[in-house]
Amino acid sequence: MEQAKRLVLCFGALWLIAGAVLTVSGAKSERPEDYDTKIAAAHLMGEWMDTIKAMKLQAGLELTEEDLHGTGLMGERYTFITTTLGDPAAKRTTCNPDMAALLVELLGEAGVRPGDTVGAGFSGSFPAMNLAVLAACQTLDVKCVYIASVGASTYGANQPELTFPDMVCRLHQEGLLEWAPSLITPGGDYDCGTEMDPELRKQVLSRIRGYGVRIMEEPDFKQNLSARMERYEVEGPIKCFIGVGGNISTLGLEDEDIPCGVIPAGTIQDVSDRSGLLQLYNAQGLPVIYLLNIKELMAEHGLTFDPEQLLPPGESSIYYETAYPKWGAVIGLAGAIATIWLGFRRLRRED
């Protein structure tokens, strides 16, 4: 009798396995509701990238050796405004219009909707990812109040002739980008660029002042954070905070292991006077988006890290979602229930 029961259960399990196989084999890729928005954001970012590349060439700057795809968004290994070391493969990965489509997805995951306002902190380390945030927001009709820094890690926007603040200010002046930076800081040590060449730093900041934007040089950590949060409040209030790169105002003074991507509101509870805006805003009840560990971010969203070639918008996995047929699961479950019910019913009769 026990052997017969086990046999019935085995047949039931086979039905479940068959249902799982049918479900997986019948899976297909479908366009999600935000497909058109993702395509539009990617095309907008691509337009900005082409414009910045033209700016760079007009300034007499050559494309760097690590910019294998010729995007114009990668800097040099080292310049006198370079702040820290950076991974060229990570920088190259973000120089892709698909990043704007990814940000459309992340903003939706964070609950950001058209008409909302978000706050963002940009270092110059990942200029392309910064553009992806802005392109996604502009396409979604989401206002982005952003504070940008001059300093950049290796292979970021570290060419003094065309820093990230230069890029966005000129895009805004040309009518391509809706918003100018709310605030510019030097970045780097103490967010004041103390490790940069003093004369070069002075020249760069003088040029940026010419765009009519406000520059803040505040070495006191708490006052720096307060000034930033005041800007977000005055031009907001914000519904989400986005941190790109490793500016101390974003990450704080502690070496914390903060997960990449969307962090739901209230996930971070332990904050201190050394915490950055990511931790503070999240503890206050806002979702935050952290963009720094690019390899982890690509893996989580099915995108290729450091691809050999850039695909046209609409071809990578970020534009699609996998739909599984329900009939496979129904057949498997129904078959398992029927097999077990009939089998045990027969065994009871024979007993």
N, C-alpha and C positions, 0 to 999 in steps of 0.2 A: 504493500500500500504506500509506504513512504517513497519507494522508488517511482511509483506511478505519479505521485504528487510532484516530485521533483521534475519528472518528464513534462508534466503539464506546465509547470512554471517556466521550464526551459523554452517550450514552444511559445509561451506568452512573451518571454524576453526576446525571442527571435522576431516576433511581430513588431516589438518596439524598436529593435535595431533596424528592421526593414523600413519602418516609418521614418527613422532618423536619416537613413540613406536616401530615401525618396525626397525628403525635405532638403537635404544638402545638395543633391544632384539637380533639384529643380530650382535652385537659387538663381537669381538673375539681377543684374545691375539696373537700377532705375534712377531717373533724374529726381532729386528731391525738390521740394517746393521752392527752395532758395537757389536753384540752379541758375536762373537768369541773373540773379543778383550777384552770384559768385563770378559769372562770366563777365558781367559789367565791371565789377571791382578789379578783376585781373587785367582787363583791357585798359582801365584807367591807370593802374599802377604801371603797366607796360608803356603807356604814353609818357608818364612822368620819367620813367627810366631812360627813354629815348631822349627826352629833353635834357636831362642831367648829363647824359653822355655827350650831347652836343655842347653843353656848357663847358665840360671838362676839356674837350678837344679845342674849343675856341680859346680857352685859357692857356693853351699850349701844353696841357698835361697829357702824358701818354697813358694808355691803359696798362695796368700792371701785369706782370707775368702770371700772377695767381688768378687773374680775371679770365679764366679759360673760355668763358662764353661771351666775352666782349661786352659786358653789360654797362661798364663805366661806374659801377657802384662799389668797387673794391679799391682800397687805398694801397699804400706801400707797407713794406715790412716795418720801417721805422722812419719817423720824422720828429721834429722838435716839439710837436704837440701830441705825440703818442703817449698814452697814459699807462697801459698795461699790455701784457701779451694776449694774443687772440689766435684762434684756430682758423687758418685760411679756408679749410673745408667747410666749417660751419658758416663762415661769412659767405662763401660761394653758394652754399645751399639756399640761403635766404634771398639771393639775387635772382628771384624767380617770381613772375607775376602770380603764380599759384599761391604764393604766401598771402595775397590779398583775399583770395577765395577761402583760404584757411581761416583768416581773421573774421570773415563773415560768419563762418561756422562757430568760432569761439565766442564771438559777441552774442550770437543767438543762444549758445549754451549758457552764457552768463546772464541771460534774461534781458539783454539790452534790446530796446525796440525803437522804431523810427520816432523821432521827436525827443528822445532822451539826450542827455549830455554825459559824456565820459571824460575823465581826466587821464592824462598820460604823461609819463616821464621818459624822455628819450635821451640816451647818451649818443655819441657819434659812432659807437662801436658797431652797431648793426643798422646802417642807414636804410638798407632795403626793407628790413622788417619794420622800421619806423614808417616808411612809406606805405607798407602793407596795411598798417593800422589806420593811417589817414585815408587811404583809398577805400577801405572797407567802410569806415565811418561816413565818408562823403557819399558813397553809393547808397548806404542804408538810411541817409538823412538823419544821421546821428551827429550832433555837434561834438567836436573834440577840442577840449581845452588842453593844450600841451605845452610843456616846458622842455626845452632842448638844450643840450650841452655841447660845447665845442670839442672837448677832449674825446679821443677815440683810441681803442686798443689797436694793435697791429692789424693791418689789412682792412680796417674800418675806414670811416671818412676822416682820415688823418692827414690829408694833403692840405696844408695851410691856405693855399689859394682857393680851395673850395671845400669848406667844412659843411657839416650837416645843416647848421643854421643858415649858411649861405644858400644851400639847395632849396630849403623850404621857403625862405624869404623870397627868393627869385621865382619859384613856382607860384607863390601867392601874388607877386607883382605882375606876373604874366597872365593872371586870371585863371590859372589851372587848378590851384588849391584854394579852397574857400577860406581857410583860416591862417593867419600869421601866428607865429609862436606867441604865447601869452607872456613868456619870460625866457631869457637866455642866460645860461650860466657858463663859466669857463669849464666846469667839470674837473675831473682828476682829483688830486689831493685836496681835501677839505672843500671840494666843489669850487675851488678857486684857481685850479691849475698851477699850484705852486711848483710842480715838478717840470713845467714847461719852460722853454726858453723865454725869459722875461720880455725881451724886445719883440720877439715874434708874437707872443701872446698879446702884447699891447697893440700891435698892428692889426691882428685878426679882430680883436674886440672893437677897435676903432672903426674898422670897415663894417662890422655888423651893426654898430650903432647907426650907421648911415641908412639902414633899412627902416629906421624909425621904431625899432623894437626896444623894449626895456631890458637892460642887463643887470643881473644881480650878482654881487660878489660878497657872499655872507659866509665866513668861515665857521661861525658858531652853529653847531649841528642842530640844536633845538630851534634857534631862530630861523635857520634855513628851512626846516620843515614847516614851521609856522607860516612863513612867507609863502611857501608853495601851497599849503592848504588854504590860505586866504585867497589866493588866485583862483583855485578850483571852486571855492565857495562863491566868490563874487561873480564869476562867469558861469556858474552852475546853477543849482547844486548838482553834483555828479551822481550818477547811478552805478558807476563801475570805475575802478582804477586799473590802468594798464601800465606795467613797468617793462621797458625794453632795455637790456644792457645792465651794467653793474654799477650805476651811479650810487653813491652812498646814501643819498636821500631815498632811493627806491628800496635798497636792501637793508639799510641800517649799518651799524658799526660792528655787529656780531656776524660771525661766519656761520649763518644758519642754512640748513638744508631745506630749502623751500621748493616744493614740487612745481614743475613747469606746467603751463597751460592754465585752465580755469580753476580757481580755488573758490568754492562756494562760500557765501557769506557766513561768518561766524566760525569757520574752520580753525582759524588761528585764535587762540585764547590767551596765550602767554606773551604779553608785551612788556617792554620796559622802556626806560628813557634812552635806550640805545637802539630801539626798533626803528625800522624805516616805514615809508608810506604803505608798502604792501601789507605789512603786519598790522599797522594802526588802522587802516581803512577796513581791512577784513574783520578785525576784532570789533570794529564799530558797526558791523552789520552790512558791509558792502561786498559784493563779489569782486574779486581781483583777477587779473590775467597777468601771468609772469612769463616773459619770453626771454630766455637766456640759454638754457640747455637745448640746443637745436637738434642734436641727435635724438634725444629723448622725445622731443616734440614730434619729429618726423615719424618715429616708430609708432607713437600712439595714434597717429592719424593716417597711417598707411602710405606715407610719402617717402620718396627715395632721398637718402642723405647723400649729398655730393653727387648728383646724377651726372652721367657722362654727357648728356644732352638735355636741353630744355624742351619740354613738350609744349605745343600750342595750348592756350587756355581751353579747357573742356575735355582734355584727354586723360588727365591723371585721376586717381581714385578719389580725390577730395571733392570732385564734382558729382559723385554718384554714391548711392547707398544700396546695400544688398537687401533684396526682398526675398523672403522664403515662402514658398507655397504652403497654405494651411492644410491642403488635402493630404499631403504625405503624413503629417502628424496625426490627422484624424483617422486615416486608414490604419496606421500603426497602433494607435491607442484603442480603436474599436476592435481591431483583430486580437489584441492582447486581452482585452476585457472579455470578448466572446470566447476565446480559447480557454481562459482560466475558468470562467463561469460554467461553460459547458463541460469542461473536463472534470471539475470538482463535483458537478451535479451528477455526472455519470458514475464517478467513483463512490458517491454516497449511495446511489442506487445499488451498486454492486456489493457494497459493504454489508 
